Amino acid sequence: MELLKTWVNNYNAGAGILAFEEIHALLGCSKIFAEVYISELCRDGFIQLTGGGWAASAYTLTDKAKFYAIEQNWITE
């Protein structure tokens, strides 16, 4: 969930959409691990694909992720 927390912070700072390569760099892991982690976040409804294939894909947070961030106290007023 650390990536999701970082993503929420980036969203709050104005960067709501992340490309696969940006996510891969944030994770600092193998490409396959990044793909699996992204798939899990999509499956769990925290992010959604906004276009492209794996090489040119971009993802955004869902409302579920935003509510989860508030519940986890990652975001405060």
MMTF fields as JSON, N, C-alpha, C and O atoms, coordinates in Angstrom:
{
  "mmtfVersion": "1.0.0",
  "mmtfProducer": "UNKNOWN",
  "numBonds": 307,
  "numAtoms": 308,
  "numGroups": 77,
  "numChains": 1,
  "numModels": 1,
  "chainsPerModel": [1],
  "groupsPerChain": [77],
  "chainIdList": ["A"],
  "bondAtomList": [4, 2, 8, 6, 12, 10, 16, 14, 20, 18, 24, 22, 28, 26, 32, 30, 36, 34, 40, 38, 44, 42, 48, 46, 52, 50, 56, 54, 60, 58, 64, 62, 68, 66, 72, 70, 76, 74, 80, 78, 84, 82, 88, 86, 92, 90, 96, 94, 100, 98, 104, 102, 108, 106, 112, 110, 116, 114, 120, 118, 124, 122, 128, 126, 132, 130, 136, 134, 140, 138, 144, 142, 148, 146, 152, 150, 156, 154, 160, 158, 164, 162, 168, 166, 172, 170, 176, 174, 180, 178, 184, 182, 188, 186, 192, 190, 196, 194, 200, 198, 204, 202, 208, 206, 212, 210, 216, 214, 220, 218, 224, 222, 228, 226, 232, 230, 236, 234, 240, 238, 244, 242, 248, 246, 252, 250, 256, 254, 260, 258, 264, 262, 268, 266, 272, 270, 276, 274, 280, 278, 284, 282, 288, 286, 292, 290, 296, 294, 300, 298, 304, 302],
  "bondOrderList": [1, 1, 1, 1, 1, 1, 1, 1, 1, 1, 1, 1, 1, 1, 1, 1, 1, 1, 1, 1, 1, 1, 1, 1, 1, 1, 1, 1, 1, 1, 1, 1, 1, 1, 1, 1, 1, 1, 1, 1, 1, 1, 1, 1, 1, 1, 1, 1, 1, 1, 1, 1, 1, 1, 1, 1, 1, 1, 1, 1, 1, 1, 1, 1, 1, 1, 1, 1, 1, 1, 1, 1, 1, 1, 1, 1],
  "groupList": [{"groupName": "MET", "atomNameList": ["N", "CA", "C", "O"], "elementList": ["N", "C", "C", "O"], "formalChargeList": [0, 0, 0, 0], "bondAtomList": [1, 0, 2, 1, 3, 2], "bondOrderList": [1, 1, 2], "singleLetterCode": "M", "chemCompType": "L-PEPTIDE LINKING"}, {"groupName": "GLU", "atomNameList": ["N", "CA", "C", "O"], "elementList": ["N", "C", "C", "O"], "formalChargeList": [0, 0, 0, 0], "bondAtomList": [1, 0, 2, 1, 3, 2], "bondOrderList": [1, 1, 2], "singleLetterCode": "E", "chemCompType": "L-PEPTIDE LINKING"}, {"groupName": "LEU", "atomNameList": ["N", "CA", "C", "O"], "elementList": ["N", "C", "C", "O"], "formalChargeList": [0, 0, 0, 0], "bondAtomList": [1, 0, 2, 1, 3, 2], "bondOrderList": [1, 1, 2], "singleLetterCode": "L", "chemCompType": "L-PEPTIDE LINKING"}, {"groupName": "LYS", "atomNameList": ["N", "CA", "C", "O"], "elementList": ["N", "C", "C", "O"], "formalChargeList": [0, 0, 0, 0], "bondAtomList": [1, 0, 2, 1, 3, 2], "bondOrderList": [1, 1, 2], "singleLetterCode": "K", "chemCompType": "L-PEPTIDE LINKING"}, {"groupName": "THR", "atomNameList": ["N", "CA", "C", "O"], "elementList": ["N", "C", "C", "O"], "formalChargeList": [0, 0, 0, 0], "bondAtomList": [1, 0, 2, 1, 3, 2], "bondOrderList": [1, 1, 2], "singleLetterCode": "T", "chemCompType": "L-PEPTIDE LINKING"}, {"groupName": "TRP", "atomNameList": ["N", "CA", "C", "O"], "elementList": ["N", "C", "C", "O"], "formalChargeList": [0, 0, 0, 0], "bondAtomList": [1, 0, 2, 1, 3, 2], "bondOrderList": [1, 1, 2], "singleLetterCode": "W", "chemCompType": "L-PEPTIDE LINKING"}, {"groupName": "VAL", "atomNameList": ["N", "CA", "C", "O"], "elementList": ["N", "C", "C", "O"], "formalChargeList": [0, 0, 0, 0], "bondAtomList": [1, 0, 2, 1, 3, 2], "bondOrderList": [1, 1, 2], "singleLetterCode": "V", "chemCompType": "L-PEPTIDE LINKING"}, {"groupName": "ASN", "atomNameList": ["N", "CA", "C", "O"], "elementList": ["N", "C", "C", "O"], "formalChargeList": [0, 0, 0, 0], "bondAtomList": [1, 0, 2, 1, 3, 2], "bondOrderList": [1, 1, 2], "singleLetterCode": "N", "chemCompType": "L-PEPTIDE LINKING"}, {"groupName": "TYR", "atomNameList": ["N", "CA", "C", "O"], "elementList": ["N", "C", "C", "O"], "formalChargeList": [0, 0, 0, 0], "bondAtomList": [1, 0, 2, 1, 3, 2], "bondOrderList": [1, 1, 2], "singleLetterCode": "Y", "chemCompType": "L-PEPTIDE LINKING"}, {"groupName": "ALA", "atomNameList": ["N", "CA", "C", "O"], "elementList": ["N", "C", "C", "O"], "formalChargeList": [0, 0, 0, 0], "bondAtomList": [1, 0, 2, 1, 3, 2], "bondOrderList": [1, 1, 2], "singleLetterCode": "A", "chemCompType": "L-PEPTIDE LINKING"}, {"groupName": "GLY", "atomNameList": ["N", "CA", "C", "O"], "elementList": ["N", "C", "C", "O"], "formalChargeList": [0, 0, 0, 0], "bondAtomList": [1, 0, 2, 1, 3, 2], "bondOrderList": [1, 1, 2], "singleLetterCode": "G", "chemCompType": "PEPTIDE LINKING"}, {"groupName": "ILE", "atomNameList": ["N", "CA", "C", "O"], "elementList": ["N", "C", "C", "O"], "formalChargeList": [0, 0, 0, 0], "bondAtomList": [1, 0, 2, 1, 3, 2], "bondOrderList": [1, 1, 2], "singleLetterCode": "I", "chemCompType": "L-PEPTIDE LINKING"}, {"groupName": "PHE", "atomNameList": ["N", "CA", "C", "O"], "elementList": ["N", "C", "C", "O"], "formalChargeList": [0, 0, 0, 0], "bondAtomList": [1, 0, 2, 1, 3, 2], "bondOrderList": [1, 1, 2], "singleLetterCode": "F", "chemCompType": "L-PEPTIDE LINKING"}, {"groupName": "HIS", "atomNameList": ["N", "CA", "C", "O"], "elementList": ["N", "C", "C", "O"], "formalChargeList": [0, 0, 0, 0], "bondAtomList": [1, 0, 2, 1, 3, 2], "bondOrderList": [1, 1, 2], "singleLetterCode": "H", "chemCompType": "L-PEPTIDE LINKING"}, {"groupName": "CYS", "atomNameList": ["N", "CA", "C", "O"], "elementList": ["N", "C", "C", "O"], "formalChargeList": [0, 0, 0, 0], "bondAtomList": [1, 0, 2, 1, 3, 2], "bondOrderList": [1, 1, 2], "singleLetterCode": "C", "chemCompType": "L-PEPTIDE LINKING"}, {"groupName": "SER", "atomNameList": ["N", "CA", "C", "O"], "elementList": ["N", "C", "C", "O"], "formalChargeList": [0, 0, 0, 0], "bondAtomList": [1, 0, 2, 1, 3, 2], "bondOrderList": [1, 1, 2], "singleLetterCode": "S", "chemCompType": "L-PEPTIDE LINKING"}, {"groupName": "ARG", "atomNameList": ["N", "CA", "C", "O"], "elementList": ["N", "C", "C", "O"], "formalChargeList": [0, 0, 0, 0], "bondAtomList": [1, 0, 2, 1, 3, 2], "bondOrderList": [1, 1, 2], "singleLetterCode": "R", "chemCompType": "L-PEPTIDE LINKING"}, {"groupName": "ASP", "atomNameList": ["N", "CA", "C", "O"], "elementList": ["N", "C", "C", "O"], "formalChargeList": [0, 0, 0, 0], "bondAtomList": [1, 0, 2, 1, 3, 2], "bondOrderList": [1, 1, 2], "singleLetterCode": "D", "chemCompType": "L-PEPTIDE LINKING"}, {"groupName": "GLN", "atomNameList": ["N", "CA", "C", "O"], "elementList": ["N", "C", "C", "O"], "formalChargeList": [0, 0, 0, 0], "bondAtomList": [1, 0, 2, 1, 3, 2], "bondOrderList": [1, 1, 2], "singleLetterCode": "Q", "chemCompType": "L-PEPTIDE LINKING"}],
  "groupTypeList": [0, 1, 2, 2, 3, 4, 5, 6, 7, 7, 8, 7, 9, 10, 9, 10, 11, 2, 9, 12, 1, 1, 11, 13, 9, 2, 2, 10, 14, 15, 3, 11, 12, 9, 1, 6, 8, 11, 15, 1, 2, 14, 16, 17, 10, 12, 11, 18, 2, 4, 10, 10, 10, 5, 9, 9, 15, 9, 8, 4, 2, 4, 17, 3, 9, 3, 12, 8, 9, 11, 1, 18, 7, 5, 11, 4, 1],
  "groupIdList": [1, 2, 3, 4, 5, 6, 7, 8, 9, 10, 11, 12, 13, 14, 15, 16, 17, 18, 19, 20, 21, 22, 23, 24, 25, 26, 27, 28, 29, 30, 31, 32, 33, 34, 35, 36, 37, 38, 39, 40, 41, 42, 43, 44, 45, 46, 47, 48, 49, 50, 51, 52, 53, 54, 55, 56, 57, 58, 59, 60, 61, 62, 63, 64, 65, 66, 67, 68, 69, 70, 71, 72, 73, 74, 75, 76, 77],
  "secStructList": [7, 2, 2, 2, 2, 2, 2, 2, 2, 2, 2, 2, 6, 6, 7, 7, 3, 3, 3, 2, 2, 2, 2, 2, 2, 2, 2, 6, 1, 7, 2, 2, 2, 2, 2, 2, 2, 2, 2, 2, 2, 2, 2, 6, 6, 1, 3, 3, 3, 3, 3, 1, 7, 6, 6, 6, 7, 3, 3, 3, 3, 7, 2, 2, 2, 2, 2, 2, 2, 2, 2, 6, 6, 1, 1, 7, 7],
  "xCoordList": [0.811, 0.0, 0.854, 0.328, 2.159, 3.025, 2.944, 2.941, 2.878, 2.744, 1.424, 1.378, 0.365, -0.937, -0.883, -1.429, -0.237, -0.102, 0.695, 0.323, 1.782, 2.578, 1.749, 1.821, 0.961, 0.107, -0.912, -1.159, -1.501, -2.471, -1.8, -2.382, -0.585, 0.145, 0.443, 0.322, 0.831, 1.073, -0.212, -0.196, -1.322, -2.619, -2.947, -3.389, -2.728, -2.987, -2.098, -2.486, -0.901, 0.035, -0.236, 0.445, -1.227, -1.614, -1.261, -1.551, -0.641, -0.258, -1.148, -0.744, -2.349, -3.312, -3.13, -3.576, -2.483, -2.303, -0.838, 0.055, -0.597, 0.766, 0.876, 0.018, 1.924, 2.212, 2.88, 3.437, 2.814, 3.422, 4.882, 5.32, 5.64, 7.072, 7.297, 8.269, 6.423, 6.533, 6.277, 6.978, 5.271, 4.955, 6.108, 6.516, 6.625, 7.752, 8.942, 9.6, 9.223, 10.328, 10.065, 10.981, 8.833, 8.496, 8.696, 9.163, 8.339, 8.482, 9.933, 10.332, 10.726, 12.122, 12.28, 13.124, 11.468, 11.453, 11.482, 11.612, 11.361, 11.313, 10.015, 9.026, 10.045, 8.866, 7.704, 6.556, 8.001, 6.944, 6.286, 5.061, 7.088, 6.515, 5.625, 4.537, 6.075, 5.274, 3.947, 2.902, 3.993, 2.763, 1.795, 0.589, 2.317, 1.466, 0.864, -0.325, 1.681, 1.196, 0.105, -0.916, 0.325, -0.677, -1.96, -3.058, -1.822, -3.0, -3.796, -5.026, -3.098, -3.779, -4.527, -5.663, -3.902, -4.576, -5.8, -6.827, -5.687, -6.847, -7.944, -9.115, -7.558, -8.528, -9.249, -10.447, -8.516, -9.108, -9.888, -10.502, -9.859, -10.653, -10.029, -10.73, -8.717, -8.054, -7.554, -7.458, -7.236, -6.805, -7.535, -8.096, -7.518, -8.114, -7.228, -6.577, -7.223, -6.465, -7.184, -8.394, -6.441, -7.065, -6.713, -7.248, -5.825, -5.513, -4.211, -3.361, -4.057, -2.826, -2.706, -3.574, -1.61, -1.26, -0.229, -0.011, 0.413, 1.39, 2.492, 2.907, 2.968, 4.097, 3.728, 4.562, 2.5, 2.097, 0.878, 0.097, 0.706, -0.495, -0.402, 0.685, -1.563, -1.667, -2.803, -3.816, -2.623, -3.575, -3.976, -3.197, -5.204, -5.71, -6.285, -6.641, -6.365, -7.002, -8.513, -9.081, -9.15, -10.607, -11.135, -10.372, -12.444, -13.05, -12.805, -12.619, -12.803, -12.537, -11.179, -11.05, -10.171, -8.832, -8.839, -8.17, -9.586, -9.652, -10.329, -9.864, -11.426, -12.099, -11.192, -11.138, -10.486, -9.559, -8.462, -8.093, -7.941, -6.894, -7.392, -6.658, -8.628, -9.206, -9.372, -9.049, -9.874, -10.05, -8.723, -8.679, -7.647, -6.323, -5.607, -4.478, -6.259, -5.69, -4.45, -3.576, -4.376, -3.289, -3.549, -2.622, -4.828, -5.253, -6.042, -6.954, -5.679, -6.428, -6.763, -6.116, -7.768, -8.174, -7.151, -7.316],
  "yCoordList": [-1.206, 0.0, 1.27, 2.378, 1.104, 2.283, 3.053, 4.284, 2.323, 3.004, 3.755, 4.886, 3.147, 3.811, 5.087, 6.114, 5.03, 6.216, 7.305, 8.478, 6.919, 7.877, 8.478, 9.677, 7.635, 8.081, 9.101, 10.109, 8.837, 9.765, 11.107, 12.158, 11.077, 12.316, 13.066, 14.29, 12.339, 12.963, 13.57, 14.657, 12.861, 13.357, 14.679, 15.633, 14.723, 15.945, 17.09, 18.255, 16.757, 17.771, 18.159, 19.029, 17.52, 17.888, 16.896, 17.149, 15.77, 14.768, 13.543, 12.545, 13.615, 12.54, 11.337, 10.242, 11.516, 10.419, 10.004, 10.845, 8.702, 8.176, 7.17, 6.301, 7.292, 6.336, 5.11, 5.168, 4.0, 2.769, 2.979, 2.519, 3.661, 3.86, 4.658, 4.406, 5.612, 6.369, 5.467, 5.544, 4.618, 3.681, 2.705, 2.423, 2.194, 1.264, 1.914, 1.27, 3.176, 3.896, 4.114, 3.983, 4.443, 4.637, 3.36, 3.396, 2.234, 0.948, 0.51, -0.13, 0.846, 0.432, -1.079, -1.639, -1.73, -3.195, -3.669, -2.865, -4.971, -5.525, -5.104, -4.764, -5.136, -4.771, -5.717, -5.283, -7.002, -7.986, -7.725, -7.774, -7.446, -7.158, -5.917, -5.895, -4.894, -3.674, -3.972, -3.465, -4.798, -5.163, -5.907, -5.659, -6.815, -7.584, -6.666, -6.758, -5.787, -4.876, -3.958, -3.731, -3.438, -2.585, -3.373, -2.861, -4.604, -5.454, -5.657, -5.641, -5.85, -6.027, -4.764, -4.841, -3.599, -2.344, -2.125, -1.628, -2.5, -2.411, -3.374, -3.002, -4.607, -5.629, -5.22, -5.463, -4.599, -4.184, -2.874, -2.427, -2.265, -1.064, 0.232, 1.236, 0.244, 1.458, 2.353, 3.569, 1.758, 2.528, 2.005, 0.909, 2.812, 2.359, 2.798, 3.842, 1.978, 2.257, 3.348, 3.27, 4.364, 5.453, 5.43, 6.228, 4.533, 4.421, 3.705, 3.592, 3.221, 2.588, 1.147, 0.609, 0.529, -0.817, -0.709, 0.38, -1.815, -1.776, -0.755, -0.05, -0.665, 0.214, 1.694, 2.513, 2.042, 3.446, 3.675, 4.591, 2.871, 2.954, 4.078, 4.467, 4.586, 5.608, 5.212, 4.665, 5.491, 5.067, 6.246, 7.176, 6.192, 7.213, 6.549, 5.37, 7.33, 6.857, 6.813, 7.627, 5.871, 5.804, 6.478, 6.805, 6.679, 7.225, 6.298, 6.762, 4.992, 4.031, 4.309, 4.264, 4.593, 4.888, 6.168, 6.254, 7.147, 8.423, 8.248, 8.788, 7.495, 7.222, 6.413, 6.666, 5.447, 4.622, 5.495, 5.307, 6.442, 7.338, 8.154, 8.367, 8.603, 9.358, 8.458, 8.86, 7.238, 6.288, 5.945, 5.722, 5.904, 5.565, 6.78, 6.663, 7.945, 9.203, 9.633, 10.311, 9.234, 9.71, 11.154, 11.906, 11.525, 12.861, 13.462, 12.839, 14.661, 15.37, 16.759, 17.267, 17.355, 18.71, 19.713, 20.906],
  "zCoordList": [0.0, 0.0, 0.0, -0.11, 0.123, 0.14, -1.179, -1.185, -2.295, -3.589, -3.651, -4.135, -3.171, -3.185, -2.355, -2.759, -1.213, -0.357, -1.079, -1.039, -1.735, -2.502, -3.625, -3.893, -4.275, -5.37, -4.876, -5.537, -3.714, -3.122, -2.848, -3.114, -2.32, -2.057, -3.354, -3.405, -4.399, -5.706, -6.261, -6.838, -6.081, -6.545, -5.851, -6.491, -4.556, -3.793, -4.255, -4.175, -4.741, -5.226, -6.682, -7.227, -7.316, -8.665, -9.754, -10.923, -9.408, -10.414, -10.269, -9.672, -10.809, -10.625, -11.518, -11.175, -12.664, -13.613, -13.615, -13.722, -13.496, -13.553, -14.687, -14.844, -15.469, -16.53, -15.921, -14.825, -16.65, -16.154, -15.788, -14.733, -16.629, -16.363, -15.081, -14.369, -14.772, -13.526, -12.321, -11.312, -12.442, -11.36, -11.174, -10.048, -12.275, -12.243, -11.538, -10.722, -11.841, -11.203, -9.712, -8.9, -9.348, -7.932, -7.127, -5.989, -7.73, -7.044, -6.96, -5.987, -7.966, -7.986, -8.016, -7.316, -8.827, -8.871, -10.318, -11.241, -10.507, -11.86, -12.547, -11.896, -13.871, -14.654, -14.363, -14.261, -14.229, -13.962, -12.611, -12.502, -11.579, -10.263, -10.35, -9.774, -11.062, -11.207, -11.9, -11.493, -12.951, -13.661, -12.756, -12.792, -11.946, -11.031, -9.969, -9.667, -9.406, -8.371, -8.932, -8.282, -10.13, -10.77, -11.025, -10.809, -11.48, -11.711, -10.433, -10.456, -9.316, -8.03, -7.631, -7.163, -7.812, -7.476, -8.366, -7.905, -9.646, -10.554, -10.117, -10.041, -9.833, -9.428, -8.144, -7.993, -7.226, -5.955, -6.066, -5.097, -7.247, -7.482, -7.009, -6.884, -6.738, -6.262, -7.394, -7.227, -8.544, -9.703, -10.931, -10.92, -11.992, -13.247, -14.405, -14.357, -15.436, -16.648, -17.422, -17.637, -17.841, -18.588, -20.064, -20.833, -20.479, -21.898, -22.158, -21.274, -23.382, -23.816, -23.383, -22.695, -23.799, -23.36, -22.255, -21.723, -21.897, -20.798, -21.057, -20.137, -22.29, -22.582, -22.487, -22.101, -22.832, -22.843, -21.966, -22.224, -20.952, -20.135, -19.113, -18.685, -18.737, -17.707, -16.772, -17.206, -15.499, -14.477, -13.611, -13.398, -13.114, -12.207, -10.961, -10.968, -9.905, -8.676, -8.861, -9.589, -8.208, -8.207, -6.942, -6.033, -6.901, -5.687, -4.502, -3.377, -4.75, -3.678, -3.045, -1.822, -3.852, -3.335, -2.509, -1.479, -2.958, -2.239, -0.884, 0.121, -0.857, 0.419, 1.346, 2.55, 0.778, 1.559, 2.168, 3.327, 1.397, 1.89, 3.082, 4.047, 3.009, 4.124, 5.341, 6.459, 5.132, 6.235, 6.907, 8.116, 6.128, 6.657, 7.249, 7.726, 7.219, 7.706, 6.933, 7.474, 5.655, 4.803, 4.391, 4.091, 4.383, 3.983, 5.137, 5.68, 5.493, 6.534, 6.01, 5.094, 6.597, 6.192, 6.612, 6.36]
}
